[in-house]
Amino acid sequence: MARFHPLPVTAVERLTDDSVALTFAVPPELREEYRHAAGQHLALRRSADGTEVRRTYSICSPAPGPGGEGPRTLRVGVRLVEGGAFSTYALKEINIGDELEVMTPAGRFTLEPAPGLYAAIVGGSGITPVLSIAATLLAGDPEARFCLIRSDRTTASTMFLEEVADLKDRYPERLQLVTVLSREEQQAGLPSGRLDRARLGELLPALLPVSEVAGWFLCGPFGLVQGAEQALRALGVPRARVHEEIFHVDAGTEPSPAPVAAAPAHSTVTVRLDGRGGTWPVQEGETLLETVLRNRPDAPYACKGGVCGTCRAFLVTGEVRMDRNFALEPEETDAGYVLACQSHPATEQVELDFDR
């Protein structure tokens, strides 16, 4: 069960004009709770003007190895979002010595070290979880190789530029690095421009043996991830080898909802959460998460936008209508998982299990 703990900030590093890296110290008694897989994220929360604000940020530091204690520190990257309540606070107000409420790690955009060739296509701050994935993989398995294809606007706007360069220097034979800048010409390498479906369809076969890649990791804005997925599909890559995490969804971008039954006039939701259950009426227009939070404030959530997946729950009985889903893989929805923050009851009785 995900829980928040206050953790002290031990470093605030400016990465670019609009991004920082925050490092938290993890006390010995909490290190096992904060043990994480490469690619997972943390939810941070604060109260502003009487309103609770939560945001998720991926861990960029390598995952701890099996056995031994959990991490002594956790490091995340934060990029400024225009009008962002938390990112503005992070860039302008957080100082060393401050304490922040940090949720224990969550997320399934992960990779355990194993031999083979792996690849990532990332845009902007999408480098954050992939930096952890690549560093953990290359350190954990000498037979592993990684191809990182990253897209940024300019060199000055590129997050973790030095960290990626250091990783390349450490593993020159096993890490292939390809950088594309959309608004700046490079003296060497690929010409500038966006990485869209058509360009990736031509570029990927020229860079690596596409059919031999054991896992593809796509992370960044929705447009980039969608274009990369379509390019891989056209190249014959099985869907099971493609893993996605969306960092930003443009307004008006909505997936097509599946047809469901009409909403009932009255409905209840039964929930199992942290070993305890309860049944409550769903008020008109509420999402199932909102119903649960009125009765169980400890329910897990972060973005409430269908992007982070923190509120994932197993649909035991009943039917729901999800407004949007940018977090769950097709195999997860096929297995019966839903996003509570986006789900509305489509039957009079719905049962969710947050503990599965």
C-alpha positions as CSV (number, residue, x, y, z in Angstrom):
1,M,0.0,0.0,0.0
2,A,1.5,3.4,-1.0
3,R,2.1,5.8,1.8
4,F,3.5,9.3,2.2
5,H,6.4,10.1,4.5
6,P,8.2,13.4,5.1
7,L,11.7,13.3,3.5
8,P,14.3,16.1,3.7
9,V,15.7,17.7,0.5
10,T,19.5,17.3,0.4
11,A,20.2,18.8,-3.0
12,V,18.5,21.1,-5.5
13,E,20.4,21.1,-8.8
14,R,19.5,23.4,-11.7
15,L,19.5,21.2,-14.9
16,T,18.2,23.8,-17.4
17,D,16.5,27.2,-17.2
18,D,13.2,25.4,-16.6
19,S,14.1,22.2,-14.8
20,V,15.7,21.0,-11.6
21,A,16.7,17.8,-9.9
22,L,15.6,17.2,-6.3
23,T,17.4,14.7,-4.1
24,F,15.8,13.3,-0.9
25,A,17.5,11.5,2.0
26,V,15.8,8.3,3.0
27,P,16.2,7.4,6.7
28,P,17.3,3.8,7.5
29,E,13.9,2.8,8.8
30,L,12.2,3.7,5.5
31,R,14.7,2.4,3.0
32,E,12.9,-0.8,2.4
33,E,9.6,1.0,1.8
34,Y,11.3,3.2,-0.8
35,R,13.0,0.3,-2.6
36,H,12.1,0.8,-6.3
37,A,12.4,-0.7,-9.7
38,A,14.1,1.3,-12.5
39,G,11.5,3.4,-14.1
40,Q,9.2,3.9,-11.2
41,H,7.9,7.3,-10.0
42,L,7.2,9.2,-6.8
43,A,4.1,11.3,-6.0
44,L,5.0,14.5,-4.1
45,R,2.3,16.5,-2.3
46,R,2.0,19.9,-0.6
47,S,-0.8,22.2,0.6
48,A,-1.3,25.5,-1.1
49,D,-4.0,28.0,0.0
50,G,-5.8,25.2,1.8
51,T,-5.8,22.9,-1.3
52,E,-3.8,19.7,-1.5
53,V,-1.6,19.5,-4.6
54,R,-0.1,16.2,-5.8
55,R,2.3,15.6,-8.7
56,T,4.2,12.5,-9.9
57,Y,7.9,12.7,-10.9
58,S,10.0,9.8,-12.1
59,I,13.0,8.6,-10.2
60,C,16.2,9.2,-12.3
61,S,18.7,7.5,-10.0
62,P,19.5,3.8,-10.5
63,A,17.5,1.2,-8.7
64,P,19.1,-0.5,-5.7
65,G,20.3,-4.0,-6.4
66,P,18.7,-7.1,-5.1
67,G,19.4,-7.8,-1.5
68,G,20.9,-5.3,1.0
69,E,19.2,-2.2,2.1
70,G,17.0,0.1,0.0
71,P,18.1,3.4,-1.4
72,R,19.8,6.0,0.8
73,T,18.7,8.8,-1.5
74,L,16.0,9.4,-4.2
75,R,16.5,11.8,-7.1
76,V,13.7,13.1,-9.4
77,G,13.6,15.5,-12.2
78,V,11.1,18.4,-12.4
79,R,10.4,20.4,-15.5
80,L,8.4,23.7,-15.2
81,V,4.9,23.5,-16.6
82,E,3.3,26.8,-17.5
83,G,1.0,27.7,-14.6
84,G,2.0,24.5,-12.8
85,A,1.2,24.7,-9.1
86,F,3.9,22.2,-8.0
87,S,6.5,22.7,-10.7
88,T,6.6,26.4,-10.1
89,Y,7.0,25.8,-6.4
90,A,9.8,23.3,-7.0
91,L,11.8,25.6,-9.3
92,K,11.4,28.8,-7.2
93,E,10.9,27.9,-3.6
94,I,12.3,24.5,-2.6
95,N,15.6,24.7,-0.7
96,I,18.0,22.3,0.8
97,G,16.7,21.3,4.3
98,D,13.0,21.6,3.4
99,E,10.8,18.5,4.0
100,L,8.4,17.3,1.4
101,E,5.7,14.6,1.6
102,V,6.8,11.8,-0.7
103,M,4.8,8.7,-1.6
104,T,6.4,5.4,-1.7
105,P,7.4,4.3,-5.3
106,A,4.8,3.2,-7.9
107,G,4.5,2.6,-11.6
108,R,4.9,-0.3,-14.0
109,F,7.1,1.4,-16.7
110,T,10.0,-0.7,-15.5
111,L,12.8,-3.1,-16.6
112,E,14.6,-5.6,-14.5
113,P,18.3,-6.2,-15.7
114,A,18.5,-9.0,-18.3
115,P,20.7,-9.9,-21.2
116,G,19.7,-8.6,-24.6
117,L,19.2,-5.4,-26.6
118,Y,16.7,-2.8,-25.4
119,A,15.8,0.6,-26.8
120,A,14.1,3.8,-25.7
121,I,12.5,6.7,-27.6
122,V,12.1,9.7,-25.3
123,G,11.2,13.4,-25.6
124,G,12.0,16.2,-23.2
125,S,11.5,15.2,-19.5
126,G,10.8,11.6,-20.7
127,I,14.5,11.0,-20.2
128,T,14.0,10.9,-16.5
129,P,12.7,7.3,-15.9
130,V,14.8,6.0,-18.9
131,L,18.0,7.4,-17.3
132,S,17.3,5.1,-14.4
133,I,16.3,2.2,-16.6
134,A,19.5,2.4,-18.8
135,A,21.9,2.9,-15.9
136,T,20.4,0.1,-13.9
137,L,20.3,-2.3,-16.8
138,L,23.9,-1.6,-18.0
139,A,25.3,-1.9,-14.4
140,G,23.2,-5.0,-13.6
141,D,23.9,-7.2,-16.6
142,P,27.2,-7.2,-18.6
143,E,25.3,-8.9,-21.6
144,A,22.8,-6.1,-21.9
145,R,22.9,-3.3,-24.5
146,F,20.8,-0.2,-24.7
147,C,19.9,2.2,-27.6
148,L,18.7,5.7,-26.4
149,I,17.0,7.9,-29.0
150,R,16.2,11.2,-27.4
151,S,14.4,14.3,-28.8
152,D,14.8,17.8,-27.3
153,R,14.2,21.4,-28.5
154,T,17.8,22.6,-28.0
155,T,21.0,21.6,-26.3
156,A,20.3,24.2,-23.6
157,S,16.9,22.7,-22.9
158,T,18.2,19.1,-22.6
159,M,17.7,17.6,-19.1
160,F,20.4,15.3,-17.6
161,L,22.8,16.1,-20.5
162,E,25.9,15.4,-18.3
163,E,24.5,12.3,-16.7
164,V,23.7,10.7,-20.1
165,A,27.2,11.7,-21.4
166,D,28.8,10.1,-18.3
167,L,26.7,6.9,-18.9
168,K,28.0,6.8,-22.5
169,D,31.6,7.2,-21.3
170,R,31.1,4.4,-18.8
171,Y,29.6,2.0,-21.3
172,P,30.9,3.1,-24.8
173,E,30.4,-0.3,-26.4
174,R,27.0,-1.1,-24.9
175,L,25.1,2.2,-25.0
176,Q,24.2,3.7,-28.3
177,L,23.1,7.4,-28.0
178,V,21.2,9.2,-30.7
179,T,20.2,12.8,-30.2
180,V,17.7,14.8,-32.3
181,L,17.1,18.5,-31.7
182,S,13.9,20.0,-33.1
183,R,14.9,23.7,-33.0
184,E,18.7,23.7,-33.3
185,E,21.1,22.4,-36.0
186,Q,23.9,20.1,-34.8
187,Q,27.4,20.2,-36.2
188,A,27.3,16.4,-36.4
189,G,24.6,13.7,-36.2
190,L,21.1,13.8,-37.5
191,P,19.5,16.9,-39.0
192,S,17.1,18.9,-36.8
193,G,13.4,18.3,-36.8
194,R,10.6,16.4,-34.9
195,L,10.7,12.7,-34.4
196,D,7.3,11.8,-36.0
197,R,6.0,8.5,-37.2
198,A,7.3,8.8,-40.7
199,R,10.8,9.9,-39.6
200,L,11.0,7.1,-37.0
201,G,9.9,4.6,-39.6
202,E,12.9,5.4,-41.7
203,L,15.4,6.0,-38.9
204,L,14.9,3.0,-36.6
205,P,15.9,0.3,-39.2
206,A,19.0,2.3,-40.0
207,L,20.1,2.5,-36.4
208,L,19.5,-1.0,-35.0
209,P,18.1,-4.4,-35.8
210,V,14.5,-3.6,-34.9
211,S,13.3,-7.2,-34.7
212,E,16.0,-8.1,-32.1
213,V,15.0,-5.5,-29.6
214,A,13.6,-7.3,-26.5
215,G,11.9,-4.2,-25.1
216,W,11.0,-0.7,-26.3
217,F,10.4,2.1,-23.8
218,L,8.5,5.2,-25.1
219,C,8.3,8.2,-22.8
220,G,7.4,11.8,-23.2
221,P,4.6,13.9,-24.7
222,F,1.6,12.1,-26.1
223,G,2.3,13.0,-29.7
224,L,5.8,11.6,-29.6
225,V,4.8,8.4,-27.9
226,Q,1.8,7.8,-30.2
227,G,4.0,8.4,-33.3
228,A,6.7,6.0,-32.0
229,E,4.1,3.3,-31.3
230,Q,2.7,3.6,-34.7
231,A,6.1,3.5,-36.3
232,L,7.0,0.3,-34.4
233,R,3.7,-1.3,-35.2
234,A,4.4,-0.6,-38.9
235,L,7.8,-2.2,-38.5
236,G,6.2,-5.4,-37.2
237,V,7.2,-5.0,-33.5
238,P,4.8,-7.1,-31.2
239,R,2.7,-4.9,-28.9
240,A,4.0,-6.9,-25.9
241,R,7.5,-5.5,-26.4
242,V,6.4,-1.9,-26.3
243,H,6.1,-0.1,-23.0
244,E,4.7,3.5,-22.8
245,E,4.6,6.3,-20.3
246,I,3.0,9.7,-21.1
247,F,4.3,12.8,-19.5
248,H,2.1,15.4,-21.1
249,V,-1.2,15.2,-22.9
250,D,-2.3,18.2,-25.0
251,A,-5.7,19.7,-24.3
252,G,-8.4,18.0,-26.3
253,T,-6.4,14.8,-26.9
254,E,-8.7,12.0,-25.9
255,P,-8.7,8.3,-26.6
256,S,-11.8,6.8,-28.1
257,P,-13.9,5.3,-25.2
258,A,-15.2,1.8,-25.5
259,P,-19.0,1.4,-25.7
260,V,-20.5,0.7,-22.3
261,A,-24.0,0.5,-20.7
262,A,-25.8,3.7,-19.8
263,A,-25.1,5.1,-16.3
264,P,-27.5,3.8,-13.6
265,A,-29.6,6.3,-11.6
266,H,-28.2,4.9,-8.3
267,S,-25.1,2.9,-7.8
268,T,-22.7,1.8,-5.0
269,V,-19.0,1.0,-5.0
270,T,-17.5,-1.7,-2.8
271,V,-13.8,-1.3,-2.2
272,R,-11.0,-3.3,-0.7
273,L,-8.1,-1.0,0.2
274,D,-5.1,-1.9,2.4
275,G,-6.9,-5.0,3.7
276,R,-10.1,-3.2,4.7
277,G,-13.4,-3.0,2.8
278,G,-16.4,-0.7,2.6
279,T,-19.4,0.1,0.5
280,W,-20.6,3.6,-0.3
281,P,-23.1,5.3,-2.6
282,V,-21.8,7.1,-5.7
283,Q,-23.0,10.6,-6.0
284,E,-24.1,11.9,-9.4
285,G,-21.2,12.8,-11.6
286,E,-18.6,11.5,-9.3
287,T,-15.7,9.3,-10.4
288,L,-15.2,6.2,-8.3
289,L,-12.0,7.7,-6.8
290,E,-13.9,10.7,-5.6
291,T,-16.4,8.4,-3.9
292,V,-13.7,6.4,-2.3
293,L,-11.8,9.6,-1.1
294,R,-14.9,10.9,0.7
295,N,-14.7,7.8,2.8
296,R,-11.1,6.7,2.7
297,P,-8.8,9.7,2.3
298,D,-5.8,7.2,2.2
299,A,-6.8,6.0,-1.3
300,P,-3.8,6.2,-3.7
301,Y,-3.9,8.9,-6.4
302,A,-1.6,11.6,-7.9
303,C,-2.5,13.3,-11.2
304,K,-6.3,12.6,-11.4
305,G,-5.9,12.9,-15.1
306,G,-5.6,9.3,-16.3
307,V,-1.8,9.7,-16.9
308,C,0.2,8.4,-13.9
309,G,-1.7,5.2,-13.1
310,T,-1.3,5.6,-9.3
311,C,-5.0,4.9,-8.7
312,R,-5.1,1.6,-10.7
313,A,-7.6,-0.9,-9.2
314,F,-8.9,-4.3,-10.2
315,L,-12.5,-4.4,-11.3
316,V,-13.9,-7.4,-9.3
317,T,-17.6,-7.1,-10.4
318,G,-19.7,-4.6,-12.4
319,E,-18.9,-2.4,-15.3
320,V,-17.4,1.1,-15.5
321,R,-16.9,3.8,-18.1
322,M,-13.4,5.3,-18.2
323,D,-13.3,8.9,-19.5
324,R,-9.6,8.6,-20.6
325,N,-6.7,6.2,-20.2
326,F,-3.1,7.1,-20.9
327,A,-1.6,4.9,-18.2
328,L,-2.8,1.3,-18.5
329,E,-1.3,-1.0,-21.0
330,P,-3.9,-3.0,-23.2
331,E,-3.0,-6.2,-21.3
332,E,-3.8,-4.5,-18.0
333,T,-7.3,-3.4,-19.2
334,D,-7.8,-6.8,-20.7
335,A,-7.0,-8.4,-17.3
336,G,-9.6,-6.2,-15.6
337,Y,-7.7,-3.2,-14.3
338,V,-9.2,0.4,-14.4
339,L,-8.2,3.9,-13.4
340,A,-10.4,4.9,-10.5
341,C,-9.9,8.6,-11.2
342,Q,-11.4,8.2,-14.6
343,S,-14.1,5.5,-13.9
344,H,-17.8,6.1,-13.5
345,P,-20.2,3.2,-12.7
346,A,-22.1,1.7,-15.6
347,T,-23.9,-0.8,-13.3
348,E,-25.7,-0.4,-10.0
349,Q,-23.0,-2.3,-8.1
350,V,-19.3,-2.0,-8.7
351,E,-16.5,-3.6,-6.7
352,L,-12.9,-2.5,-6.9
353,D,-9.8,-4.0,-5.3
354,F,-6.8,-1.6,-4.8
355,D,-4.7,-4.3,-3.2
356,R,-4.3,-6.6,-6.2
